[in-house]
Amino acid sequence: MTPRRRDTEATPPREGRRAELLATAAEVFAAQGYAATTIRQVADAAGILGGSLYYHFDSKEAMADEILSTFLDEMWAAYDRVLGAGLGARETLEAIVAESFRCIDRHRPAVVLYQNESKHLATGERFGYLLDSHRRFEEMWTSLLERGVAEGVLRADLDLGLVYRFVRDTVWVAANWYQPGGRLSADDIAKQYLAMVLEGIQRGSG
């Protein structure tokens, strides 16, 4: 019993260790792809034996589930705060884009995993919430764009389905190249993206 007690005292609490392992797994899944990654590869990246992962997680699927659900829960909590703030359509759009980049900053590997693997994972019963989130996301953006047109702050001559796809893809593809601590912060990049989306890149005639 004494060696076990020393090991426990020398390592972080279990929940802290779980978070570290999930962060490592997310990085490996994002870099190699979920299907191509083995438990052994995650364990190697974490510097532990493969069997030790099962002390914290019962399967690779369980790790992916926790990575994705944590990211989506935080994303929707941020979105719901914005949607409940009573802002106008343009201000809401700007705040949603800003929160999206903050999510990328905090959960970049999870965002990449979601983008690359959600369609495949959603076929499994455990990941049914991925389809629900995708549906909710599209409904949120469609409603927001329609409100923007109704309020006269967005153009009415554009196909809103196309606008939705453009904004979605333009924002979330940034997870493939964004690096925390880079020259521009997440908020800086959000401001630049919003300027390009809402104002364009053409120089004014003035």
N, C-alpha and C positions, 0 to 999 in steps of 0.2 A: 504493500500500500504506500510506503514512503516514496519510492521512485515516481509513482503516479502523481502523488501530491506535489512533488517538485516540478514535474512536467507541467502540471496545471498552473502552478504559480508563475512559471517562466513564460507562459504564453498568454496572449490576450484573452479576454472573456469569450465564451463560445459565440455570442452574437457578433462580436467584433471580428472574430475569425471567419464567420460565415460571410460577412460583408466583404472581407478581403478576398475570399475564395470566389465569390460571385463576380467581383470586379475582374479578377484574373480570367475566369471562365468567359465573361463577356468579351474581353479583349481577344481571346483565342477564337471564340465563335465568329467574331466580326472579321478577323484576319483570315481564317481558314474556311469558314462556312460551318454551319451547325452539323450537317450530315457527315462532313469529312473529319470532324473532330472526335477524338476518342476520350474517354475518361482518363486514360493514361497520359494523354497530351496535356489535359488541363492540370492534372496532378504534377506533371513535370514542370509546367510553367509556374505552378505555385510552390515548387520545391518540396513536395511531400510524396509519399508513396501512394500509388493508385488506390489501394484499399482504404487509405485514411479519409478519402473524400466521402466514403459511405457513412462515416461517422456524422457528417453534416447533411448529406443529401442522398436520397435513395436511388437516384438515377440522373443521367444527363438531362433528361426531359424535365426533371424537377428543377434543375439549375436554370434552364432556359425559361421555364414558367415563372420563377421568382424574378429573374432579370427583367422580363418583359412586363409582368404585372406591376412591378415596382415603378418602372418607367412610366407606364400608362396611367397608373393611379396618380402619380405626381403631376403628369401633364394635364390630366383632366381636372385636378384640383386647382391648378393655376388658371386653366381656361374658365372654369366655373366662377372663379373670383372676378375675372374680367367681364364675363357675360352678365354677372349680377351687379356690376358697378353702375349701370344706368348711363353708359357713355353713348355718344352718337356712333353711327355706323363706321365712319372713317377712324375715329379714335379707338373703337373696338378692334377694328382690323389691325391697326398699328400695334395695339397692346397684345393681340393674339400672336402676331409675328414675333414681337419681342420675347414673349414667353416661350415660343417655339425654339428660338435660338438659345435661350437660357436652358431649356431642356437638353438641347444638343450639347451645350457646354457641360452639363452635369452627367449626361447619360449617353455620350457619343457612341460607344460600342453597342449599347442596347438599341439605339436608333438604327444603326447599321444592320444589326440582327433583325430588327423588325422589318426594315425595308427589304432585305434579301430573303428572309425565311418565312414571313408571316403567312403568305399564301399556302405554302406547304404545311406549316405547322397547324394552321387553322382547320385542316382536314381531320385533325385528331380531337377527340371529345374534350380533352383537357384544355385545349386552346380555343374553344369556341368564342371566348371573349374577344379574340382578335378580330373576328368578323363584326361583332357588335361595335367595337371601337371604330373600325373603319367606316361602318355605316353612320355612326354618330358623328364622326369627323366630317364626312361629306355633307350630312344634313346641316351641321353647324355652319360650314362655309357657304353652302348654297343659300341658307337663310340670311346670313350676314351680307352676302353680295346682293341679294334681292333687296334688302333693306337699304343698302348703299345707293342702289338705283332709285328706289322710292324716295329717299331723302335728297336726291339730286347731287350726291357727292361722287358717284361713279357713273361712267358712261353707260347709256342704255342701248347702244348699238352693237355691243359685243355679246357673244354667246357665253352665258354664265358658266356652263359646263366646261368650256374651254378655259375660261378665266380661272375657275377653281383648280383645274389640273395644272395650269401654268404656275399659279402661286404655290400650290402644294409641292410640286416637283422642284421649283426653284428654291424653296426654303429648305426642304428636308434633304436634298442631295448634298447640301453643305456638310452633312455629317461625314461624308466620305473624305473630305480634305481638312475639315476644321481641327485645330489643335488648341486645347486650352493653354492659356498663357502666351498666345501668339501676339503679333504686333497689334492686332485689333481685338478688342474684347467682343463677347457675344452681343452686348448692347450696341457697340459700334457697328458691327456687321449688320445687325437688324436695321439700324438707321440708314445705312448705305443701301441695303436691299429695298427698303421702303421708298427711298428717294428714287431708285431706278424703276420700281414697279409703278409708283403713283405719279412721278413727275417725268420719267423717261431719262434718256441719256443724251438727247439732242441738246446742243447749246442754244440758249434763248437768243432771239433776234436782237435783244437789247445789248 
